Amino acid sequence: MSASSPVRCKRLLRLLKKQQLEAMLVSNPVNVSYLTGFTGEDSLLILTKDRSILLSDSRFETQIQEECPELEADIRTSGQSLYQALSKLISKLNLSGIGFEASETSFAMWQQLDSDLKNISLVPTRGLVEELRQVKDAGEIAELREAIEQAEKGFAVLQASLVPDMTEQEAANELEHTMRRFGAKGASFDTIVAVGTRAALPHARPTSRKLGEAGFVLIDWGAVNQTGYHSDLTRVLWTGRLSSKLTKVYNVTLEAQQKAIAAVRPGISCREVDRIARSIIENAGYGKKFGHGLGHGIGRDIHEGPRVSPGSETILEPGMVITIEPGIYLPEWGGVRIEDDVLVTKEGYEVLTSVPKELEISRWG
């Protein structure tokens, strides 16, 4: 296991104790990796106060020894189904009950376990590991910095190569390819490149529309590094005449983002950070044109806790890393979204992303 894995398992055991659970079945592969350091798939973790057991198969036997040699492994045989091996393993542990991840456990698995484990109570749990993942340790923050660096280097190369005849899809492909050249495992999500009116779609998919067909383009992108940590950024580039409307919408969005970032600190609620940005957009008359939350946590998943939205009661803590991404979307005209990745520090915040946001015309490469 990685140096941080035993610490994470102990933290989870404390949460289990609060819920009066003596053991936990972890089936979400991202959570399994977070707790063990194992990067393979089709494997389950059983955690008790005395043991951490990874149930896997022979394909990963060597990988488990390399990635987490101190972890106890139970390797099922080729003729044994995962459900059968899991039931057999749990039966040996002398448990009266075990928690399972309700959102990650299929009905078929639950049904099989419920049938096989007559004297063991199966207790659904929700978000226990995800709660731990909200606060990043120093190693995770370093991984996020690397993913951000890969995304920013890729974007710099793309910016220098933009030409009017390049399509949205070609720009997205080029950006993803370039991020890999800088060491990324791939893109954090399907890259968004949206020209002109298409920027009014928050999750626009790249098309054959050419960048030179309108005066601006919105690009939302991120890199996932080799260990699975994600970055997430959005910028709007101007490729033609800078209109007064574009200037106004951009400046309102930028002010909302800057004021929200400035408010980030330990002890403030996510709801309050969202309110600060949203009130600026509302006061400018665009309140109904900002329909999504202000941001979200990033880490091993591109969207994870905490949520930064009007309904989020989560209190920010040092080590949380969130996006701040206000947007204004005007159908038949276009949209502006500005997004950065922000670390909550002991004193306040640190903006981890560094792509310039100045209001200026982007020159073609």
BALOBA-1460 file (C-alpha; in Angstrom, 3 decimals):
// residues 365
<rec num="1" residu="m" x="0.000" y="0.000" z="0.000"/>
<rec num="2" residu="s" x="1.073" y="3.603" z="-0.471"/>
<rec num="3" residu="a" x="2.274" y="5.438" z="2.616"/>
<rec num="4" residu="s" x="-1.072" y="7.228" z="2.968"/>
<rec num="5" residu="s" x="-3.272" y="4.140" z="2.502"/>
<rec num="6" residu="p" x="-3.157" y="2.849" z="6.122"/>
<rec num="7" residu="v" x="-4.032" y="6.357" z="7.342"/>
<rec num="8" residu="r" x="-7.030" y="6.503" z="5.015"/>
<rec num="9" residu="c" x="-8.212" y="3.063" z="6.128"/>
<rec num="10" residu="k" x="-7.984" y="4.134" z="9.780"/>
<rec num="11" residu="r" x="-10.031" y="7.240" z="9.027"/>
<rec num="12" residu="l" x="-12.685" y="5.086" z="7.368"/>
<rec num="13" residu="l" x="-12.713" y="2.714" z="10.347"/>
<rec num="14" residu="r" x="-13.465" y="5.684" z="12.613"/>
<rec num="15" residu="l" x="-16.450" y="6.573" z="10.436"/>
<rec num="16" residu="l" x="-17.625" y="2.956" z="10.543"/>
<rec num="17" residu="k" x="-17.391" y="2.929" z="14.329"/>
<rec num="18" residu="k" x="-19.646" y="5.991" z="14.503"/>
<rec num="19" residu="q" x="-22.214" y="4.090" z="12.471"/>
<rec num="20" residu="q" x="-21.757" y="0.992" z="14.641"/>
<rec num="21" residu="l" x="-20.402" y="-1.056" z="11.737"/>
<rec num="22" residu="e" x="-17.642" y="-3.603" z="12.252"/>
<rec num="23" residu="a" x="-16.685" y="-4.010" z="8.579"/>
<rec num="24" residu="m" x="-17.074" y="-2.417" z="5.154"/>
<rec num="25" residu="l" x="-17.279" y="-3.773" z="1.621"/>
<rec num="26" residu="v" x="-15.834" y="-1.218" z="-0.817"/>
<rec num="27" residu="s" x="-16.783" y="-1.862" z="-4.444"/>
<rec num="28" residu="n" x="-16.317" y="1.509" z="-6.154"/>
<rec num="29" residu="p" x="-12.973" y="1.047" z="-8.001"/>
<rec num="30" residu="v" x="-11.993" y="4.685" z="-7.370"/>
<rec num="31" residu="n" x="-12.562" y="4.206" z="-3.639"/>
<rec num="32" residu="v" x="-10.683" y="0.889" z="-3.657"/>
<rec num="33" residu="s" x="-7.713" y="2.605" z="-5.277"/>
<rec num="34" residu="y" x="-7.899" y="5.541" z="-2.849"/>
<rec num="35" residu="l" x="-7.787" y="3.217" z="0.157"/>
<rec num="36" residu="t" x="-5.182" y="0.746" z="-1.119"/>
<rec num="37" residu="g" x="-3.104" y="2.229" z="-3.935"/>
<rec num="38" residu="f" x="-4.223" y="-0.583" z="-6.262"/>
<rec num="39" residu="t" x="-5.000" y="0.649" z="-9.795"/>
<rec num="40" residu="g" x="-6.541" y="-2.445" z="-11.374"/>
<rec num="41" residu="e" x="-10.203" y="-3.248" z="-11.839"/>
<rec num="42" residu="d" x="-12.740" y="-5.961" z="-10.989"/>
<rec num="43" residu="s" x="-11.555" y="-6.048" z="-7.375"/>
<rec num="44" residu="l" x="-13.246" y="-5.471" z="-4.025"/>
<rec num="45" residu="l" x="-11.926" y="-4.382" z="-0.642"/>
<rec num="46" residu="i" x="-13.121" y="-5.715" z="2.694"/>
<rec num="47" residu="l" x="-12.039" y="-3.617" z="5.647"/>
<rec num="48" residu="t" x="-12.320" y="-4.692" z="9.293"/>
<rec num="49" residu="k" x="-10.609" y="-3.324" z="12.407"/>
<rec num="50" residu="d" x="-7.933" y="-5.992" z="12.052"/>
<rec num="51" residu="r" x="-7.667" y="-6.723" z="8.339"/>
<rec num="52" residu="s" x="-7.686" y="-5.099" z="4.887"/>
<rec num="53" residu="i" x="-8.352" y="-7.738" z="2.233"/>
<rec num="54" residu="l" x="-8.390" y="-7.138" z="-1.513"/>
<rec num="55" residu="l" x="-10.473" y="-9.693" z="-3.409"/>
<rec num="56" residu="s" x="-9.167" y="-9.955" z="-6.959"/>
<rec num="57" residu="d" x="-8.219" y="-12.515" z="-9.614"/>
<rec num="58" residu="s" x="-5.039" y="-13.945" z="-11.083"/>
<rec num="59" residu="r" x="-4.732" y="-11.225" z="-13.749"/>
<rec num="60" residu="f" x="-3.771" y="-8.755" z="-11.026"/>
<rec num="61" residu="e" x="-1.769" y="-10.946" z="-8.645"/>
<rec num="62" residu="t" x="1.589" y="-9.526" z="-9.715"/>
<rec num="63" residu="q" x="0.229" y="-5.988" z="-9.929"/>
<rec num="64" residu="i" x="-1.067" y="-6.180" z="-6.358"/>
<rec num="65" residu="q" x="2.356" y="-7.333" z="-5.158"/>
<rec num="66" residu="e" x="4.005" y="-4.408" z="-6.948"/>
<rec num="67" residu="e" x="1.538" y="-1.652" z="-6.022"/>
<rec num="68" residu="c" x="0.538" y="-2.674" z="-2.504"/>
<rec num="69" residu="p" x="2.747" y="-5.529" z="-1.243"/>
<rec num="70" residu="e" x="1.621" y="-5.118" z="2.381"/>
<rec num="71" residu="l" x="-2.040" y="-5.582" z="1.461"/>
<rec num="72" residu="e" x="-3.638" y="-8.951" z="2.144"/>
<rec num="73" residu="a" x="-4.922" y="-10.372" z="-1.144"/>
<rec num="74" residu="d" x="-7.492" y="-13.103" z="-1.763"/>
<rec num="75" residu="i" x="-7.117" y="-14.336" z="-5.347"/>
<rec num="76" residu="r" x="-10.176" y="-16.169" z="-6.632"/>
<rec num="77" residu="t" x="-9.880" y="-19.139" z="-8.961"/>
<rec num="78" residu="s" x="-10.886" y="-18.993" z="-12.627"/>
<rec num="79" residu="g" x="-13.918" y="-21.194" z="-12.033"/>
<rec num="80" residu="q" x="-15.222" y="-19.076" z="-9.166"/>
<rec num="81" residu="s" x="-17.486" y="-16.073" z="-9.729"/>
<rec num="82" residu="l" x="-16.786" y="-12.812" z="-7.952"/>
<rec num="83" residu="y" x="-20.013" y="-13.162" z="-5.951"/>
<rec num="84" residu="q" x="-19.156" y="-16.708" z="-4.851"/>
<rec num="85" residu="a" x="-15.638" y="-15.703" z="-3.804"/>
<rec num="86" residu="l" x="-16.972" y="-12.675" z="-1.933"/>
<rec num="87" residu="s" x="-19.579" y="-14.697" z="-0.020"/>
<rec num="88" residu="k" x="-16.989" y="-17.301" z="0.899"/>
<rec num="89" residu="l" x="-14.523" y="-14.664" z="2.111"/>
<rec num="90" residu="i" x="-17.060" y="-12.764" z="4.219"/>
<rec num="91" residu="s" x="-18.279" y="-16.024" z="5.761"/>
<rec num="92" residu="k" x="-14.757" y="-16.701" z="7.064"/>
<rec num="93" residu="l" x="-14.464" y="-13.375" z="8.856"/>
<rec num="94" residu="n" x="-16.885" y="-14.131" z="11.688"/>
<rec num="95" residu="l" x="-18.884" y="-10.921" z="11.209"/>
<rec num="96" residu="s" x="-22.373" y="-10.148" z="12.423"/>
<rec num="97" residu="g" x="-22.809" y="-7.357" z="9.898"/>
<rec num="98" residu="i" x="-21.043" y="-5.536" z="7.078"/>
<rec num="99" residu="g" x="-21.656" y="-2.184" z="5.408"/>
<rec num="100" residu="f" x="-21.727" y="-1.874" z="1.638"/>
<rec num="101" residu="e" x="-21.714" y="1.060" z="-0.782"/>
<rec num="102" residu="a" x="-25.372" y="1.370" z="-1.706"/>
<rec num="103" residu="s" x="-24.784" y="3.446" z="-4.834"/>
<rec num="104" residu="e" x="-22.114" y="1.078" z="-6.175"/>
<rec num="105" residu="t" x="-23.537" y="-2.347" z="-5.333"/>
<rec num="106" residu="s" x="-25.759" y="-3.935" z="-7.967"/>
<rec num="107" residu="f" x="-29.033" y="-5.562" z="-6.998"/>
<rec num="108" residu="a" x="-27.679" y="-8.854" z="-8.344"/>
<rec num="109" residu="m" x="-24.691" y="-8.693" z="-5.978"/>
<rec num="110" residu="w" x="-26.850" y="-7.726" z="-3.004"/>
<rec num="111" residu="q" x="-29.313" y="-10.505" z="-3.788"/>
<rec num="112" residu="q" x="-26.531" y="-13.098" z="-3.984"/>
<rec num="113" residu="l" x="-24.918" y="-11.948" z="-0.738"/>
<rec num="114" residu="d" x="-28.248" y="-11.783" z="1.055"/>
<rec num="115" residu="s" x="-28.962" y="-15.351" z="-0.033"/>
<rec num="116" residu="d" x="-25.517" y="-16.712" z="0.903"/>
<rec num="117" residu="l" x="-24.933" y="-14.818" z="4.153"/>
<rec num="118" residu="k" x="-27.987" y="-15.741" z="6.180"/>
<rec num="119" residu="n" x="-26.608" y="-14.738" z="9.572"/>
<rec num="120" residu="i" x="-24.805" y="-11.559" z="8.504"/>
<rec num="121" residu="s" x="-26.604" y="-8.229" z="8.316"/>
<rec num="122" residu="l" x="-25.981" y="-6.221" z="5.127"/>
<rec num="123" residu="v" x="-26.124" y="-2.503" z="5.897"/>
<rec num="124" residu="p" x="-26.266" y="0.112" z="3.096"/>
<rec num="125" residu="t" x="-23.928" y="3.094" z="3.486"/>
<rec num="126" residu="r" x="-23.703" y="6.270" z="1.444"/>
<rec num="127" residu="g" x="-20.705" y="8.486" z="0.761"/>
<rec num="128" residu="l" x="-18.374" y="7.382" z="3.554"/>
<rec num="129" residu="v" x="-15.234" y="7.083" z="1.455"/>
<rec num="130" residu="e" x="-16.306" y="10.052" z="-0.653"/>
<rec num="131" residu="e" x="-16.489" y="12.109" z="2.539"/>
<rec num="132" residu="l" x="-12.854" y="11.275" z="3.268"/>
<rec num="133" residu="r" x="-11.817" y="12.062" z="-0.304"/>
<rec num="134" residu="q" x="-13.075" y="15.636" z="-0.023"/>
<rec num="135" residu="v" x="-9.964" y="16.662" z="1.953"/>
<rec num="136" residu="k" x="-6.749" y="16.064" z="0.018"/>
<rec num="137" residu="d" x="-3.414" y="15.243" z="1.619"/>
<rec num="138" residu="a" x="-0.100" y="16.703" z="0.444"/>
<rec num="139" residu="g" x="0.495" y="13.863" z="-1.998"/>
<rec num="140" residu="e" x="-2.884" y="14.326" z="-3.625"/>
<rec num="141" residu="i" x="-2.398" y="18.073" z="-3.949"/>
<rec num="142" residu="a" x="0.898" y="17.393" z="-5.736"/>
<rec num="143" residu="e" x="-0.941" y="15.031" z="-8.115"/>
<rec num="144" residu="l" x="-3.548" y="17.708" z="-8.834"/>
<rec num="145" residu="r" x="-0.819" y="20.260" z="-9.531"/>
<rec num="146" residu="e" x="0.672" y="17.866" z="-12.070"/>
<rec num="147" residu="a" x="-2.692" y="17.334" z="-13.801"/>
<rec num="148" residu="i" x="-3.173" y="21.118" z="-13.948"/>
<rec num="149" residu="e" x="0.312" y="21.620" z="-15.403"/>
<rec num="150" residu="q" x="-0.380" y="19.022" z="-18.101"/>
<rec num="151" residu="a" x="-3.668" y="20.739" z="-19.004"/>
<rec num="152" residu="e" x="-2.124" y="24.205" z="-19.093"/>
<rec num="153" residu="k" x="0.841" y="23.173" z="-21.229"/>
<rec num="154" residu="g" x="-1.506" y="21.497" z="-23.679"/>
<rec num="155" residu="f" x="-3.681" y="24.585" z="-23.866"/>
<rec num="156" residu="a" x="-0.694" y="26.866" z="-24.517"/>
<rec num="157" residu="v" x="0.298" y="24.750" z="-27.504"/>
<rec num="158" residu="l" x="-3.268" y="24.726" z="-28.805"/>
<rec num="159" residu="q" x="-3.556" y="28.499" z="-28.502"/>
<rec num="160" residu="a" x="-0.437" y="28.954" z="-30.593"/>
<rec num="161" residu="s" x="-1.787" y="26.665" z="-33.320"/>
<rec num="162" residu="l" x="-5.333" y="28.002" z="-33.711"/>
<rec num="163" residu="v" x="-6.360" y="29.006" z="-37.230"/>
<rec num="164" residu="p" x="-9.742" y="30.182" z="-38.552"/>
<rec num="165" residu="d" x="-10.329" y="26.997" z="-40.577"/>
<rec num="166" residu="m" x="-9.789" y="24.684" z="-37.585"/>
<rec num="167" residu="t" x="-13.028" y="23.035" z="-36.464"/>
<rec num="168" residu="e" x="-14.244" y="22.614" z="-32.907"/>
<rec num="169" residu="q" x="-13.589" y="18.878" z="-33.140"/>
<rec num="170" residu="e" x="-10.089" y="19.366" z="-34.537"/>
<rec num="171" residu="a" x="-9.256" y="21.791" z="-31.726"/>
<rec num="172" residu="a" x="-10.545" y="19.322" z="-29.111"/>
<rec num="173" residu="n" x="-8.566" y="16.473" z="-30.662"/>
<rec num="174" residu="e" x="-5.407" y="18.577" z="-30.801"/>
<rec num="175" residu="l" x="-5.734" y="19.644" z="-27.177"/>
<rec num="176" residu="e" x="-6.261" y="16.093" z="-25.937"/>
<rec num="177" residu="h" x="-3.328" y="14.813" z="-28.007"/>
<rec num="178" residu="t" x="-1.055" y="17.589" z="-26.755"/>
<rec num="179" residu="m" x="-1.926" y="16.970" z="-23.092"/>
<rec num="180" residu="r" x="-0.858" y="13.349" z="-23.569"/>
<rec num="181" residu="r" x="2.434" y="14.557" z="-25.032"/>
<rec num="182" residu="f" x="3.012" y="16.381" z="-21.759"/>
<rec num="183" residu="g" x="2.474" y="13.201" z="-19.740"/>
<rec num="184" residu="a" x="-1.294" y="13.076" z="-19.180"/>
<rec num="185" residu="k" x="-3.083" y="9.755" z="-19.223"/>
<rec num="186" residu="g" x="-5.822" y="11.489" z="-21.193"/>
<rec num="187" residu="a" x="-8.501" y="14.144" z="-20.978"/>
<rec num="188" residu="s" x="-10.479" y="14.483" z="-17.739"/>
<rec num="189" residu="f" x="-13.707" y="14.488" z="-19.780"/>
<rec num="190" residu="d" x="-14.844" y="15.080" z="-23.354"/>
<rec num="191" residu="t" x="-13.250" y="18.426" z="-24.167"/>
<rec num="192" residu="i" x="-15.725" y="21.218" z="-24.874"/>
<rec num="193" residu="v" x="-14.931" y="23.587" z="-27.746"/>
<rec num="194" residu="a" x="-17.918" y="25.821" z="-28.542"/>
<rec num="195" residu="v" x="-17.855" y="28.628" z="-31.110"/>
<rec num="196" residu="g" x="-20.136" y="31.662" z="-30.841"/>
<rec num="197" residu="t" x="-23.788" y="30.752" z="-30.285"/>
<rec num="198" residu="r" x="-22.836" y="27.202" z="-29.330"/>
<rec num="199" residu="a" x="-21.135" y="28.554" z="-26.197"/>
<rec num="200" residu="a" x="-24.644" y="29.046" z="-24.787"/>
<rec num="201" residu="l" x="-24.688" y="25.260" z="-24.272"/>
<rec num="202" residu="p" x="-22.845" y="24.558" z="-20.980"/>
<rec num="203" residu="h" x="-21.952" y="21.029" z="-22.139"/>
<rec num="204" residu="a" x="-21.649" y="21.592" z="-25.872"/>
<rec num="205" residu="r" x="-20.093" y="18.789" z="-27.882"/>
<rec num="206" residu="p" x="-17.491" y="19.726" z="-30.518"/>
<rec num="207" residu="t" x="-18.780" y="19.844" z="-34.099"/>
<rec num="208" residu="s" x="-17.465" y="20.656" z="-37.563"/>
<rec num="209" residu="r" x="-18.123" y="24.376" z="-37.012"/>
<rec num="210" residu="k" x="-14.995" y="26.410" z="-37.738"/>
<rec num="211" residu="l" x="-13.384" y="28.663" z="-35.153"/>
<rec num="212" residu="g" x="-13.376" y="31.581" z="-37.545"/>
<rec num="213" residu="e" x="-17.172" y="31.551" z="-37.951"/>
<rec num="214" residu="a" x="-17.707" y="33.701" z="-34.850"/>
<rec num="215" residu="g" x="-15.785" y="36.201" z="-32.766"/>
<rec num="216" residu="f" x="-15.145" y="34.002" z="-29.747"/>
<rec num="217" residu="v" x="-14.805" y="30.396" z="-28.617"/>
<rec num="218" residu="l" x="-15.309" y="28.760" z="-25.207"/>
<rec num="219" residu="i" x="-12.967" y="25.908" z="-24.283"/>
<rec num="220" residu="d" x="-13.555" y="23.693" z="-21.216"/>
<rec num="221" residu="w" x="-10.847" y="21.079" z="-20.717"/>
<rec num="222" residu="g" x="-8.760" y="19.164" z="-18.225"/>
<rec num="223" residu="a" x="-6.107" y="16.472" z="-17.946"/>
<rec num="224" residu="v" x="-6.082" y="13.287" z="-15.903"/>
<rec num="225" residu="n" x="-2.563" y="12.349" z="-14.818"/>
<rec num="226" residu="q" x="-1.101" y="8.855" z="-14.743"/>
<rec num="227" residu="t" x="-2.300" y="8.189" z="-11.191"/>
<rec num="228" residu="g" x="-5.866" y="9.299" z="-11.939"/>
<rec num="229" residu="y" x="-6.137" y="12.871" z="-10.648"/>
<rec num="230" residu="h" x="-8.110" y="15.415" z="-12.677"/>
<rec num="231" residu="s" x="-7.890" y="19.097" z="-13.544"/>
<rec num="232" residu="d" x="-10.712" y="21.254" z="-14.906"/>
<rec num="233" residu="l" x="-10.458" y="24.693" z="-16.547"/>
<rec num="234" residu="t" x="-12.525" y="26.941" z="-18.799"/>
<rec num="235" residu="r" x="-11.481" y="29.965" z="-20.829"/>
<rec num="236" residu="v" x="-13.093" y="32.119" z="-23.499"/>
<rec num="237" residu="l" x="-10.846" y="33.258" z="-26.369"/>
<rec num="238" residu="w" x="-11.653" y="36.171" z="-28.637"/>
<rec num="239" residu="t" x="-10.961" y="35.505" z="-32.293"/>
<rec num="240" residu="g" x="-12.626" y="38.481" z="-33.947"/>
<rec num="241" residu="r" x="-13.980" y="41.921" z="-33.167"/>
<rec num="242" residu="l" x="-14.542" y="42.482" z="-29.459"/>
<rec num="243" residu="s" x="-18.159" y="43.615" z="-29.086"/>
<rec num="244" residu="s" x="-19.512" y="45.698" z="-26.207"/>
<rec num="245" residu="k" x="-21.915" y="42.881" z="-25.270"/>
<rec num="246" residu="l" x="-19.131" y="40.323" z="-25.073"/>
<rec num="247" residu="t" x="-17.081" y="42.713" z="-22.979"/>
<rec num="248" residu="k" x="-19.963" y="43.312" z="-20.569"/>
<rec num="249" residu="v" x="-20.914" y="39.630" z="-20.143"/>
<rec num="250" residu="y" x="-17.290" y="38.636" z="-19.707"/>
<rec num="251" residu="n" x="-16.562" y="41.314" z="-17.117"/>
<rec num="252" residu="v" x="-19.646" y="40.390" z="-15.057"/>
<rec num="253" residu="t" x="-18.629" y="36.720" z="-15.115"/>
<rec num="254" residu="l" x="-15.033" y="37.555" z="-14.209"/>
<rec num="255" residu="e" x="-16.082" y="39.787" z="-11.307"/>
<rec num="256" residu="a" x="-18.373" y="37.033" z="-9.988"/>
<rec num="257" residu="q" x="-15.541" y="34.547" z="-10.156"/>
<rec num="258" residu="q" x="-12.962" y="36.838" z="-8.560"/>
<rec num="259" residu="k" x="-15.245" y="37.789" z="-5.662"/>
<rec num="260" residu="a" x="-16.137" y="34.144" z="-5.029"/>
<rec num="261" residu="i" x="-12.490" y="33.060" z="-5.074"/>
<rec num="262" residu="a" x="-11.585" y="35.861" z="-2.674"/>
<rec num="263" residu="a" x="-14.207" y="34.550" z="-0.227"/>
<rec num="264" residu="v" x="-12.784" y="31.008" z="-0.131"/>
<rec num="265" residu="r" x="-11.431" y="30.147" z="3.321"/>
<rec num="266" residu="p" x="-11.853" y="27.495" z="6.018"/>
<rec num="267" residu="g" x="-15.178" y="27.843" z="7.827"/>
<rec num="268" residu="i" x="-17.254" y="29.379" z="5.049"/>
<rec num="269" residu="s" x="-20.101" y="27.326" z="3.599"/>
<rec num="270" residu="c" x="-20.152" y="26.284" z="-0.045"/>
<rec num="271" residu="r" x="-23.610" y="27.825" z="-0.251"/>
<rec num="272" residu="e" x="-22.242" y="31.229" z="0.792"/>
<rec num="273" residu="v" x="-19.437" y="31.117" z="-1.803"/>
<rec num="274" residu="d" x="-22.049" y="30.313" z="-4.456"/>
<rec num="275" residu="r" x="-24.284" y="33.153" z="-3.211"/>
<rec num="276" residu="i" x="-21.493" y="35.710" z="-3.544"/>
<rec num="277" residu="a" x="-20.936" y="34.915" z="-7.218"/>
<rec num="278" residu="r" x="-24.630" y="34.463" z="-7.996"/>
<rec num="279" residu="s" x="-25.614" y="37.821" z="-6.469"/>
<rec num="280" residu="i" x="-23.201" y="39.680" z="-8.771"/>
<rec num="281" residu="i" x="-24.650" y="37.976" z="-11.831"/>
<rec num="282" residu="e" x="-28.202" y="38.599" z="-10.604"/>
<rec num="283" residu="n" x="-27.514" y="42.281" z="-9.949"/>
<rec num="284" residu="a" x="-26.250" y="42.616" z="-13.511"/>
<rec num="285" residu="g" x="-29.577" y="41.236" z="-14.793"/>
<rec num="286" residu="y" x="-28.357" y="37.791" z="-15.821"/>
<rec num="287" residu="g" x="-29.528" y="35.745" z="-12.821"/>
<rec num="288" residu="k" x="-31.774" y="33.445" z="-14.855"/>
<rec num="289" residu="k" x="-28.918" y="32.801" z="-17.284"/>
<rec num="290" residu="f" x="-26.707" y="31.160" z="-14.638"/>
<rec num="291" residu="g" x="-28.431" y="27.846" z="-14.065"/>
<rec num="292" residu="h" x="-25.763" y="25.557" z="-12.604"/>
<rec num="293" residu="g" x="-23.837" y="25.428" z="-9.341"/>
<rec num="294" residu="l" x="-20.728" y="27.546" z="-8.931"/>
<rec num="295" residu="g" x="-18.379" y="24.589" z="-8.727"/>
<rec num="296" residu="h" x="-17.434" y="21.151" z="-7.445"/>
<rec num="297" residu="g" x="-14.600" y="19.224" z="-5.917"/>
<rec num="298" residu="i" x="-11.980" y="17.580" z="-8.134"/>
<rec num="299" residu="g" x="-9.679" y="14.672" z="-7.439"/>
<rec num="300" residu="r" x="-9.826" y="11.061" z="-8.519"/>
<rec num="301" residu="d" x="-13.183" y="11.891" z="-10.112"/>
<rec num="302" residu="i" x="-13.737" y="14.982" z="-12.212"/>
<rec num="303" residu="h" x="-16.866" y="15.736" z="-10.177"/>
<rec num="304" residu="e" x="-16.674" y="14.886" z="-6.490"/>
<rec num="305" residu="g" x="-17.429" y="16.525" z="-3.171"/>
<rec num="306" residu="p" x="-17.836" y="19.148" z="-2.047"/>
<rec num="307" residu="r" x="-20.550" y="20.654" z="-4.239"/>
<rec num="308" residu="v" x="-20.448" y="24.451" z="-4.425"/>
<rec num="309" residu="s" x="-24.095" y="25.247" z="-5.033"/>
<rec num="310" residu="p" x="-27.080" y="27.076" z="-3.504"/>
<rec num="311" residu="g" x="-28.153" y="23.977" z="-1.583"/>
<rec num="312" residu="s" x="-24.754" y="22.834" z="-0.282"/>
<rec num="313" residu="e" x="-24.295" y="23.055" z="3.491"/>
<rec num="314" residu="t" x="-20.705" y="21.751" z="3.352"/>
<rec num="315" residu="i" x="-18.210" y="23.890" z="5.255"/>
<rec num="316" residu="l" x="-14.884" y="24.385" z="3.492"/>
<rec num="317" residu="e" x="-11.825" y="22.850" z="5.164"/>
<rec num="318" residu="p" x="-8.093" y="23.105" z="4.450"/>
<rec num="319" residu="g" x="-7.134" y="20.570" z="1.802"/>
<rec num="320" residu="m" x="-10.351" y="20.770" z="-0.199"/>
<rec num="321" residu="v" x="-9.856" y="21.562" z="-3.887"/>
<rec num="322" residu="i" x="-12.816" y="23.049" z="-5.741"/>
<rec num="323" residu="t" x="-13.616" y="24.634" z="-9.069"/>
<rec num="324" residu="i" x="-15.041" y="28.142" z="-9.231"/>
<rec num="325" residu="e" x="-16.855" y="28.425" z="-12.560"/>
<rec num="326" residu="p" x="-19.639" y="30.995" z="-12.905"/>
<rec num="327" residu="g" x="-21.258" y="31.270" z="-16.323"/>
<rec num="328" residu="i" x="-23.763" y="33.351" z="-18.261"/>
<rec num="329" residu="y" x="-25.535" y="31.646" z="-21.172"/>
<rec num="330" residu="l" x="-27.600" y="33.619" z="-23.673"/>
<rec num="331" residu="p" x="-29.408" y="31.509" z="-26.303"/>
<rec num="332" residu="e" x="-28.826" y="32.584" z="-29.928"/>
<rec num="333" residu="w" x="-25.880" y="34.741" z="-28.820"/>
<rec num="334" residu="g" x="-23.433" y="32.583" z="-26.874"/>
<rec num="335" residu="g" x="-22.048" y="32.170" z="-23.404"/>
<rec num="336" residu="v" x="-19.136" y="32.927" z="-21.093"/>
<rec num="337" residu="r" x="-17.773" y="30.647" z="-18.375"/>
<rec num="338" residu="i" x="-14.505" y="31.154" z="-16.503"/>
<rec num="339" residu="e" x="-13.175" y="28.276" z="-14.407"/>
<rec num="340" residu="d" x="-10.212" y="27.814" z="-12.113"/>
<rec num="341" residu="d" x="-9.146" y="25.155" z="-9.599"/>
<rec num="342" residu="v" x="-8.799" y="26.504" z="-6.053"/>
<rec num="343" residu="l" x="-7.165" y="24.946" z="-2.984"/>
<rec num="344" residu="v" x="-8.529" y="25.798" z="0.449"/>
<rec num="345" residu="t" x="-5.521" y="26.576" z="2.668"/>
<rec num="346" residu="k" x="-5.249" y="27.122" z="6.417"/>
<rec num="347" residu="e" x="-5.234" y="30.877" z="5.873"/>
<rec num="348" residu="g" x="-7.575" y="31.175" z="2.891"/>
<rec num="349" residu="y" x="-7.047" y="29.936" z="-0.633"/>
<rec num="350" residu="e" x="-4.545" y="29.302" z="-3.430"/>
<rec num="351" residu="v" x="-5.539" y="29.416" z="-7.092"/>
<rec num="352" residu="l" x="-3.776" y="26.407" z="-8.595"/>
<rec num="353" residu="t" x="-4.505" y="27.294" z="-12.224"/>
<rec num="354" residu="s" x="-2.632" y="30.076" z="-13.994"/>
<rec num="355" residu="v" x="-3.939" y="30.500" z="-17.567"/>
<rec num="356" residu="p" x="-4.383" y="34.265" z="-18.118"/>
<rec num="357" residu="k" x="-7.897" y="35.720" z="-18.002"/>
<rec num="358" residu="e" x="-7.215" y="39.216" z="-19.334"/>
<rec num="359" residu="l" x="-9.742" y="40.655" z="-21.754"/>
<rec num="360" residu="e" x="-7.808" y="40.634" z="-25.005"/>
<rec num="361" residu="i" x="-8.035" y="39.465" z="-28.581"/>
<rec num="362" residu="s" x="-6.421" y="36.074" z="-29.188"/>
<rec num="363" residu="r" x="-4.264" y="36.060" z="-32.272"/>
<rec num="364" residu="w" x="-4.400" y="33.172" z="-34.653"/>
<rec num="365" residu="g" x="-1.423" y="30.817" z="-34.566"/>
